[in-house]
Amino acid sequence: MLMRQPLDVVIVGAGVVGAACAYYASRSGLSVAVVDRGPVAGGTTGAGEGNLLVSDKVPGPELDLALLSAALWRELADELPPDIEYEQKGGLVVAAGEASLATLGATAAGQRAVGVEAFAVAEDQLRDLEPHLARGLAGGVHYPQDAQVQPALAAAHLLRAAARGGARTLPGVEVVAVLTGASGEVRGVRTDKGELLAPAVVNAAGTWGGELAALAGVELPVLPRRGFVLVTEPLPPLIRHKVYAAEYVADVSSGSAALQTSPVVEGTPSGPVLIGASRERVGFDRTLSVPVISRLAAGATALFPVLADVRVLRTYHGFRPYLPDHLPAIGADPRVPGLFHACGHEGAGIGLAPATGRLIADAIRGETPVLDPGPFAPERFDTTRDAA
């Protein structure tokens, strides 16, 4: 047995979502172990840009979650070490034409109605915010609440903070079974290194959340959605905000499996500029796609011509955990008492991690949730339950 004493919670997944679950669970007094078959932040978290966004979400449950998380990230930035690189730089969404600008303006109006700070930026004001932005754009919207962190370091420091509350992190440990009792209730997990006993198991396995759910005998249709990011050579400060085209919002909410790209450009405190974004459902294919890389580079230089002669030092890609309705699965699974899910956040997991962790800790302890978890119910995809 990995640990002789029974635990309160076993969290499967050491990405930023699992780390946030561990942080809030341990802070509430629960004994916690986090297991991952790989290293800390070895999956989607380590391949992320670290975006903490409200700008790309329309009014509804995900935006509510994002607003709560934005507040929690500000609290965490005061507690965690500065090398998580938390920066509330703000976002600037730009429109190339009048039709796109009108759609963007309508989205911003809806967001303002639920508490998002969103300020219209006229064509002749865009370069006041971003001096190197291309000319000829129709206008945009400025979102001061958008922020960024270094995602792998954020996950690591959340786990270190959880360790101060007694939590243990066990990398390189693969869960091979979810243990259940005579009535189907969770008793813990079996791993390739032994058993961990606990009455609660949290599925924070990201893109592999569907596989972990299947080990518990339930359906959760998590699919991988591949995305590439380009990293430039270190540069002097050129880009002040996270800047992206208005079409990015539509790409995020699209259910298409086909390739979609829309320019997303942002600087980092250490100098390199990050360039995205692409989305496509190609399974776990890790093949480098030169056409995708070319489209991302072309989109970035169209927004910022100053980048045309800048060297790209590397490119990386990861797999976002996609669920069909674009909402994560968060909370207790009524099909298996003691099983909780915290996965399926797609590209927003880093931003939504703190609120997810709070909801999971509240659910495990049976406390009143900080916001309505109903829209994130894990069983909502179960066709067998619907038929019954």
Steps between C-alpha positions, in 0.01 A plus 500: 500500500636845405375659822406299804243739640170549313455842344200724456563564130707360214538742209598347167690755292782739593419773251380841611140384555607208718741730682223750571274220627780388731563855621139573595431150635808501725429856610155386613657236723474192278788253470600482134725308261550603137611231256606533139656246266730777375667804656329807644346703215608235251181513293280783376619741771860483387396571141283800587557872463377577850197702397258618771223642284152642534503665157444182298193380688138597437258551791415169659642238738855502362528877529367482858773246572761721332404807701526306826834358390631844406437616856658186645808532278552852636495355852737219401740748341545659842569162664707309243857595403543769235655256254152380403520821291145612573437807289163674463599642166148522358375381165438684176264340250517656155264492203615524139168624358178672600292179511750333731513813715122506536498137616783571742315802637185295560700233682667763718164655589375163625818446697479842664151415621641217715802682643771488235704815446489559124581831333447581134813616319458708186715445195711807570558393865630148437862605467482693827462158665726308261743728312621222268154379397426493127312791349163466331314308771141607568525517879497277803410442864736529797459249786705609804418185701684262266824369650773243455714262707783260430283185515751230594643709783152594617408131525822417682457779753135410563614147582775633727244717679274194534796308646517753780152377590617140494426406139736262321579496129594167343626541141576196286211304653234370262145424612390164359167457684249692708418293809137475602310338785204265509253780428709649220647779711858615451763349729812638332721410205737224402820618334799330345680570829227386740169618643385834638188478714258793523122550487540768229683490166529810279539452126729787400664301222447764232494359147503150649201573723280271293739210559502558875120521501484169314711338773218595736241358258349829380489692174664839454566586132825695534683534167840654418504824299851578374649848503840646405689793652802683354766649729719781369847609603505727808402854404483840665147585615295532182154365576327630808182289507373165392387594150277284285260520210128507566462172310682320780186502717303317230781246458505426872125425503498305174433128505672441168771235484667680209805723531427854619756774551461857621788729600579529871814689602642586842828587663644340811696649791809307391495641146375238250174565320245216492299453181185289455238379459398187315236237571436165336381157606754251370515262795839491671695558179822680599624559146640847441271675249692748287179644344364578847827661607501711182143617556574601858808695396310675220216593735739643758688715250171625357415635845855611584715565191797564731516123557570423134878482548494345846634146540278220629720294732264213554146375468310269728156349508262340742154350521210689653242282680188564292142422605217535246320792667824690577437493875722310743378214718524616859353337809367177646402217267171353625569177312794413727477643853830656595614565142553866408597646164709808426589474131392596149593869521638501145738797464373682809619264772779723627266795533216297653712289736449693828120513474498132405710418805266696725193321359663159545603572859148625580345190341724255687427668831128526426504877534292755312680560169644839425298504175241276333675181382194372313615591146822303555329177615723209390210267424343733241654302212379160618273376220409192703357716779313712246342192344399371842 
